[in-house]
């Protein structure tokens, strides 16, 4: 049974509780991540929240038992019809305390799932990242991360989009205008709200600009410790949608909505710290890279593709992986080379870092971050040497490197069989997540697409 004893509180946690007690609201917003990176949440009465802060609260475990469209999986064992979808225990992390500026400042907290004995729930994405970070701590390492998202914005509402039956969304602006001040000014209310409201929400944006493509923006979230960064990233995606709705705008983080346009990335910048300095930097190292950095990079080069469904999680993710576009399609590295999967940015103790460019904007930030850090730390633990040469130009030197798989089912089968994935993430998570991706693939197999209608309806 879970302990009912009131836990010892840090000064910050006590301050968070005091802020709720003093809040003029009788409600508190709470949320947890599901497998797809969708925040599932509810409003709690203030008294209920204060009790939940001590002992957690019940949250139906169907949040791990259904897909993004609330269709229940038929192939999972941790949760499912066979268990009757009981309550799972959600534990609030008081360190995530925020106020939602576009909801009158109501208090907000993130949570995670635990078992009855208080141990981490095997399917919880936030717990999966924390598992990897605990292992990093045993090595004396603190992963630091920064996330970038590209996404399209449309002049749609949920109702208008439903009326269009999923066809022909209207972009916020026409044309291919990357880094455009003109396009920024045309929608300055939305643009400024993203910067200002996100900052007030504890999700500081380092840079925000238009990207090439109709209605595309790109945001870089200020660098931080990995768990905090993943929290910021998932809150950014949800927050952008809630802010956008105020302006009649629907942001979409789909990886590739149009075959003729660039896809949307979710790049992850990383370095390792000992709590005082950036351990990736070495003044006399090759390209200013420390041996630790080289081993971390070698780990990602060697085995990140074994974790691929965690950063290419949907059917659509693989439509982004097209030769000749910006998304890299091979596990390559290069020096400040945006055509490589692993871009090395080196030169000073402050800026030296790795940018992993494989992930798309459709990621669950907790899982994508867990994947890249686990692969990198595997290289550190095993003392991998960086023997693969850097590519130059546009994939020059990558001719003999195998291309990444093009389908979710291929990467999912590799993931399920990966000893590295099971070692770092645990059998429960690997089996559950693989089952959910296999389900996703089966839904695709049953679907009849507009491509099929256009190709076969008349002529066959």
C-alpha positions in Angstrom: 0.0 0.0 0.0 1.1 3.6 -0.6 2.3 5.5 2.4 -0.2 8.0 3.9 2.5 9.7 5.9 2.9 13.4 4.9 6.2 13.7 3.1 8.9 16.1 4.1 8.6 19.3 2.0 11.4 21.4 0.6 11.1 25.2 1.0 10.1 25.5 -2.7 7.3 22.8 -2.3 6.1 24.5 0.9 6.0 27.8 -1.0 4.0 26.2 -3.9 1.4 24.9 -1.4 1.2 28.2 0.4 0.6 29.9 -3.0 -2.4 27.6 -3.6 -3.8 28.2 -0.1 -3.6 32.0 -0.8 -5.0 31.7 -4.3 -8.3 33.4 -4.9 -9.4 30.4 -6.9 -11.1 27.4 -5.4 -9.8 25.2 -8.2 -6.4 23.9 -9.4 -5.5 22.5 -12.8 -3.5 19.3 -12.9 -2.3 17.2 -15.9 -0.2 14.2 -16.7 1.2 13.0 -20.1 -0.3 10.0 -21.9 1.8 7.8 -24.2 1.3 10.1 -27.2 2.4 13.3 -25.3 -1.1 14.5 -25.0 -1.7 16.2 -21.6 -4.7 14.6 -19.9 -5.9 16.6 -16.9 -8.7 17.8 -14.8 -9.7 20.6 -12.4 -9.5 19.8 -8.7 -11.2 21.6 -5.9 -8.6 23.3 -3.7 -9.2 21.1 -0.7 -9.0 18.0 -3.0 -5.7 19.3 -4.4 -4.2 19.9 -0.9 -5.0 16.3 0.0 -3.7 15.0 -3.3 -0.4 16.9 -2.7 0.2 14.5 0.2 -1.1 11.2 -1.0 -1.8 11.5 -4.7 -5.2 11.1 -6.4 -6.9 8.5 -8.5 -6.7 8.9 -12.3 -8.3 6.3 -14.6 -5.5 4.2 -16.1 -7.3 4.4 -19.5 -5.0 7.3 -20.2 -2.4 4.6 -21.0 -5.0 2.3 -22.5 -6.3 4.4 -25.4 -4.8 6.1 -28.3 -4.9 9.8 -29.3 -8.5 9.4 -30.5 -9.6 7.6 -27.3 -9.8 4.2 -29.0 -8.9 1.5 -26.5 -6.0 -0.8 -27.3 -6.7 -4.4 -27.6 -3.1 -5.7 -27.3 -1.7 -4.2 -24.1 -1.1 -6.0 -20.8 -0.4 -3.2 -18.3 -3.8 -1.8 -18.8 -6.9 -2.8 -20.9 -10.4 -4.2 -20.8 -9.1 -7.3 -19.0 -8.3 -5.1 -15.9 -11.5 -3.0 -16.0 -9.6 0.3 -16.3 -9.2 1.0 -12.5 -7.7 4.2 -11.1 -4.0 4.6 -11.3 -2.3 6.7 -8.6 -1.2 10.1 -9.9 1.4 11.9 -7.8 1.8 15.7 -8.2 5.2 17.2 -8.6 5.0 20.4 -6.6 8.2 21.7 -8.2 6.2 22.2 -11.5 3.9 24.8 -9.9 2.8 27.5 -12.4 -0.1 29.8 -13.0 -1.9 29.8 -16.4 -1.9 33.4 -17.6 -4.5 32.8 -20.3 -6.8 31.2 -17.7 -6.9 34.1 -15.3 -3.8 32.8 -13.5 -5.3 29.6 -12.1 -2.7 27.4 -10.4 -1.3 24.5 -12.4 0.7 21.4 -11.6 2.1 18.5 -13.6 2.0 14.9 -12.2 3.2 11.4 -12.9 2.0 7.9 -12.2 3.2 5.5 -9.5 2.2 2.0 -8.4 0.4 1.3 -5.1 3.8 0.8 -3.4 5.0 4.2 -4.7 7.3 2.7 -7.3 7.3 4.3 -10.8 4.5 3.2 -13.1 6.0 1.3 -16.1 4.0 3.1 -18.8 4.4 6.7 -17.5 6.4 8.8 -19.9 7.7 11.2 -17.2 8.8 8.3 -15.1 10.6 6.8 -18.1 12.7 9.9 -18.5 13.3 10.0 -14.8 14.6 6.4 -14.9 17.2 7.5 -17.5 18.1 10.6 -15.5 18.6 8.5 -12.3 21.1 6.3 -14.2 22.9 9.5 -15.4 23.2 10.6 -11.8 24.9 7.4 -10.8 27.6 8.4 -13.4 27.9 11.8 -11.8 26.3 13.4 -14.9 23.4 15.9 -15.2 21.9 16.0 -18.8 21.1 19.5 -19.9 18.7 20.0 -22.8 17.0 22.6 -25.0 14.1 21.9 -27.4 13.2 23.5 -30.7 9.8 23.1 -32.4 8.6 23.9 -35.8 4.9 23.9 -36.4 2.2 25.0 -38.9 -0.6 27.4 -37.9 -4.0 27.4 -39.5 -7.1 29.6 -39.5 -9.3 26.8 -38.2 -11.3 25.9 -35.1 -12.1 22.4 -34.0 -15.6 22.9 -35.5 -14.4 24.3 -38.8 -11.8 21.5 -39.1 -14.5 18.9 -38.4 -16.7 20.4 -41.0 -13.9 20.1 -43.5 -13.6 16.4 -42.7 -9.9 16.6 -42.3 -9.2 18.1 -45.8 -7.8 21.4 -46.9 -6.8 23.4 -43.8 -6.3 27.2 -44.4 -2.8 28.3 -43.5 -2.3 31.3 -41.3 -0.3 33.1 -44.0 0.6 32.2 -47.7 4.0 31.7 -49.1 7.4 30.6 -48.0 8.6 33.3 -45.7 11.3 32.1 -43.3 12.6 34.6 -40.8 10.1 37.2 -42.1 9.4 40.3 -40.0 6.6 41.1 -42.4 4.7 37.8 -41.6 5.5 38.2 -37.9 3.9 41.7 -37.9 0.8 40.5 -39.7 0.0 38.3 -36.7 1.8 40.2 -34.0 -1.0 39.6 -31.4 -0.5 35.8 -31.6 3.2 36.1 -32.0 3.7 38.4 -28.9 1.3 36.3 -26.9 3.4 33.2 -27.5 6.5 35.0 -26.2 4.8 36.8 -23.2 2.3 34.3 -22.0 4.8 31.4 -22.3 7.3 33.3 -20.2 4.6 34.0 -17.6 3.8 30.3 -17.7 7.3 29.3 -16.8 8.2 28.2 -20.4 10.7 30.9 -21.5 11.3 31.1 -25.2 14.8 31.9 -26.3 13.9 32.7 -29.9 10.7 32.7 -32.1 10.5 33.3 -35.8 8.7 32.4 -39.0 10.0 29.3 -40.7 9.9 28.6 -44.4 6.4 27.4 -45.4 2.8 28.9 -45.2 2.1 29.8 -41.6 5.1 28.0 -40.0 6.7 29.2 -36.8 9.8 27.9 -35.0 10.4 28.3 -31.2 13.5 27.5 -29.2 12.9 26.9 -25.5 15.6 28.2 -23.0 18.1 25.5 -22.1 17.6 23.8 -18.7 18.0 20.5 -16.8 16.5 17.7 -18.8 13.3 17.0 -16.8 12.5 20.7 -16.5 13.0 21.0 -20.3 10.7 18.1 -21.1 8.1 19.7 -18.8 8.5 23.0 -20.6 8.3 21.3 -24.0 5.0 19.4 -23.4 3.5 22.5 -21.8 4.6 24.6 -24.8 2.8 22.3 -27.3 -0.4 22.5 -25.3 0.0 26.1 -24.4 0.5 27.1 -28.1 -2.8 25.4 -28.9 -4.7 27.2 -26.1 -3.2 30.6 -26.9 -3.8 30.1 -30.6 -7.5 29.4 -30.0 -7.8 32.9 -28.6 -6.9 34.2 -32.0 -8.9 31.8 -34.1 -5.6 29.9 -34.9 -5.1 26.2 -34.7 -1.4 25.2 -34.3 -0.5 21.7 -35.6 2.7 19.8 -34.5 2.0 17.1 -37.1 5.3 16.0 -38.6 4.3 16.4 -42.3 0.8 17.7 -43.3 1.6 18.3 -47.0 3.9 16.3 -49.2 5.0 19.4 -51.1 6.0 21.3 -48.0 8.8 20.9 -45.5 8.0 18.8 -42.4 8.2 20.0 -38.8 11.1 19.1 -36.5 11.5 18.7 -32.8 15.3 19.1 -32.4 16.9 18.3 -29.0 20.1 20.1 -27.9 22.1 18.4 -25.2 25.2 18.6 -23.1 26.3 16.9 -19.9 27.2 18.8 -16.7 28.7 17.9 -13.3 26.6 20.7 -11.8 29.3 23.3 -12.4 30.6 23.1 -15.9 29.9 21.8 -19.4 31.6 18.5 -19.6 31.3 18.4 -23.4 33.9 21.1 -23.9 37.6 20.5 -24.0 39.9 23.3 -25.1 42.4 20.9 -26.6 40.0 18.3 -27.8 39.2 17.4 -31.4 36.8 20.1 -32.5 36.8 21.3 -28.9 35.0 18.0 -28.0 35.9 16.2 -24.8 36.3 12.4 -24.8 33.1 12.3 -22.9 31.3 14.2 -25.7 32.8 11.8 -28.3 31.6 8.7 -26.4 28.1 10.3 -26.0 27.9 11.1 -29.7 29.2 7.6 -30.6 26.5 6.1 -28.5 23.8 8.0 -30.4 25.4 7.2 -33.8 25.6 3.5 -32.9 22.2 2.8 -31.3 19.7 5.7 -31.4 17.8 4.1 -34.2 17.0 1.2 -31.8 14.8 3.8 -30.0 13.3 5.3 -33.1 9.6 4.9 -32.3 10.2 7.2 -29.3 11.1 10.1 -31.6 9.2 9.0 -34.7 6.0 7.9 -33.0 3.3 8.1 -35.6 2.5 6.9 -39.1 3.0 10.4 -40.3 6.5 10.8 -38.7 8.0 8.8 -41.6 6.5 11.0 -44.3 8.9 13.7 -43.0 11.9 11.5 -43.8 12.3 12.4 -47.5 15.6 12.7 -49.3 16.3 16.2 -50.4 14.3 17.9 -47.6 15.8 19.2 -44.3 15.0 16.1 -42.1 18.1 13.8 -41.9 17.5 10.2 -43.0 20.7 8.6 -41.8 22.5 8.4 -38.5 25.3 10.8 -39.5 27.2 13.5 -37.6 28.8 16.7 -38.8 30.3 20.0 -37.6 27.6 22.7 -37.6 26.0 20.7 -40.5 22.2 20.8 -40.6 21.9 17.9 -43.0 23.3 15.5 -40.4 21.3 13.7 -37.8 23.8 14.8 -35.1 25.0 18.4 -35.5 28.0 19.3 -33.4 28.1 22.9 -32.2 31.4 23.4 -30.5 33.7 26.2 -29.7 33.2 27.6 -26.2 32.5 26.2 -22.7 29.0 27.8 -22.8 27.9 26.8 -26.3 29.4 23.4 -27.0 26.6 20.9 -27.4 25.0 18.2 -29.5 21.9 18.9 -31.5 20.0 15.7 -32.3 18.0 16.6 -35.4 16.1 13.3 -36.0 13.0 13.9 -34.0 9.9 15.5 -35.4 7.5 18.0 -33.8 5.0 15.1 -33.1 7.1 13.7 -30.3 6.2 13.1 -26.7 9.0 15.2 -25.2 9.5 12.9 -22.2 10.1 9.9 -24.5 12.2 11.5 -27.1 14.4 13.0 -24.5 14.7 9.7 -22.7 15.7 8.0 -26.0 18.5 10.4 -27.0 19.9 10.6 -23.5 19.8 6.8 -23.0 21.6 6.2 -26.4 24.2 8.8 -25.6 24.9 7.6 -22.0 25.1 4.0 -23.4 28.1 5.2 -25.3 29.5 6.8 -22.2 29.0 3.7 -20.1 30.6 1.5 -22.7 33.4 3.9 -23.5 32.5 4.0 -27.2 35.1 5.7 -29.5 33.9 8.0 -32.3 35.3 6.2 -35.3 32.6 7.2 -37.9 33.9 10.2 -39.8 31.9 13.4 -40.0 29.9 14.1 -43.2 30.4 17.3 -45.2 28.1 19.3 -47.4 24.8 17.5 -48.0 25.4 14.0 -46.8 28.8 13.7 -48.5 30.5 10.8 -46.8 27.3 9.0 -45.9 27.0 6.9 -49.1 27.7 3.6 -47.2 25.6 4.4 -44.1 22.2 2.6 -44.1 19.1 4.7 -44.4 16.6 4.8 -41.5 13.5 2.7 -41.9 10.5 4.4 -43.6 7.7 2.8 -41.5 6.5 2.8 -37.9 6.2 -1.0 -37.9 9.8 -1.5 -38.9 11.2 0.7 -36.2 8.7 -0.7 -33.6 9.9 -4.3 -34.3 13.5 -3.2 -33.9 12.6 -1.4 -30.7 10.8 -4.4 -29.2 13.9 -6.6 -29.9 16.4 -4.1 -28.6 18.4 -5.1 -25.6 19.6 -1.5 -25.2 16.0 -0.3 -25.0 15.1 -2.9 -22.4 18.2 -2.2 -20.4 17.6 1.5 -20.2 13.8 1.7 -20.2 12.6 -1.5 -18.7 10.6 -4.4 -20.1 7.2 -3.0 -19.0 7.7 0.2 -20.9 9.2 -1.4 -24.0 6.4 -4.0 -24.2 3.7 -1.5 -23.6 5.0 1.2 -25.9 5.7 -1.3 -28.7 2.1 -2.6 -28.4 0.7 0.9 -28.7 2.8 1.6 -31.9 1.7 -1.8 -33.4 -1.9 -0.7 -32.7 -1.2 2.6 -34.5 0.1 0.7 -37.5 -3.0 -1.5 -37.6 -5.3 1.5 -37.6 -3.4 2.8 -40.6 -3.7 -0.6 -42.4 -7.5 -0.4 -42.0 -7.7 3.2 -43.2 -8.8 4.3 -46.7 -6.9 7.4 -47.7 -7.4 10.2 -50.1 -4.3 9.0 -52.0 -6.1 5.7 -52.6 -9.3 7.3 -53.7 -7.5 9.6 -56.2 -5.4 6.7 -57.5 -7.9 3.9 -57.8 -11.5 5.1 -57.6 -12.0 6.0 -61.3 -9.4 4.1 -63.3 -9.2 0.6 -61.7 
